[in-house]
Amino acid sequence: MTDRPLRIDVLVNSPGPHDQVRIRDPFSALQRLGVDCRIHERPFRFSSCIRPHSLVIWQRPLPESRQRQWEHLQWLRQRGCLLLTEWDDHPSLFPEAIRAALSAMALAPLGLCHGLHTSSARLALELRRIQPLALVLDNHVNAITPLDLAKHAAPHLRVLVANQNRGAEHQQISSALAQWAKADGQLQVVVVADRELAQRIPPNQLEYHPSLGYTAYRAVLRSCQIALLPLARGVANGCKTPIKLLECGAESVAVVCGPELYGRYAPLGVARMAPSLEAVVPMAQTLAGDLEQRLQQVSNAHAWVSRQWRLRDDLPSRLWLYGQIWKRRHQLDQRMVERLKKDGTLPTMQEAEFGREADSRSQAG
């Protein structure tokens, strides 16, 4: 068997602020290290962007049917490519239309690939019945600004709520947040994307952003002193990553979390952990009134993120994992063939196809 060097083709299927940390930052950093890695934006054509004998990482694919996903997989196998589906959220948290489409094709993007490329060990465990092989790569922070304690002495306190797709949690804290704003005329509430929450805040104390690109989001975060991360308990939320907590630490922002997820990651002293959603705002009020404790928390969090969650420090192990996966590509393809045959999913799959050149008419968009 001819040994082939590692080269990576990344397909960005769902562009947006969420893919900066997950896709653009790490793979751009690998490019700067000299890794043969290309990032392809949609619409993309397989035959023109995917090179033979490459590790293909396809972010959030949503083919038109299960059959179409199967055709993509076979085309890639014939060219000696290994396909990893990049998937960073529990399927139940996707919008209804996407959930329905995924259900109709029996989660084909997750099962009809060689493995998952994901951000959470718990998510990998939840999806194991569909895809037993998962490469788990934690999200890290690319940019960490210098520690800024001076902004916490400002007379006007800015409190940020910028969580995506957490309308239910925001609704449960909205009344208490509105009451806090009415009681403290110097409080400014910064809301991103959630229009319903924004409507509960007194207009003269509201800063609202319909949506933000990643760089703009980090700038708004940097301008605040406290952020609320009200994640409710549940399996799907437990499959998320602590990236927002890490970004807050990187931008010297004090955090009130809870009650799901964050407590499993954060050491004592880097965030306030609320036991319930109802406790989030009262704990934030207490933190707002205790400058000494807030400064200590911010300092602890900034040091923690700088020490353990800097992207550049993660790159060597990430590259090693990709290398190990690539070296074992023939074994991994055989395992996939055996799995699908055992499941009766695709009984016509031929074991000898991996690496055999096919025509280049297949395309995706």
Secondary structure, 3 states (H helix, E strand, C coil): CCCCCCCEEEEECCCCCCHHHHHHHHHHHHHHCCCCEEEEECCCCHHHHCCCCCEEEEECCCCCCHHHHHHHHHHHHHCCCEEEEECCCCHHHCCHHHHHHHHHCCCHHHHCCCEEEECCHHHHHHCCCCCCCEEECCCCECCCCCCCCHHHHCCCCEEEECCCCCHHHHHHHHHHHHHHHHHCCCCEEEEECCHHHHCCCCHHHEEEECCCCHHHHHHHHHCCCEEEECCCCCHHHHCCCCHHHHHHHHCCCEEEECCCCHHHCCCCCCCEECCCHHHHHHHHHHHHHCHHHHHHHHHHHHHHHHHHCEHHHHHHHHHHHHHHHHHCHHHHHHHHHHHHHHHCCCCCCCHHHCCCCCCCCCCCC
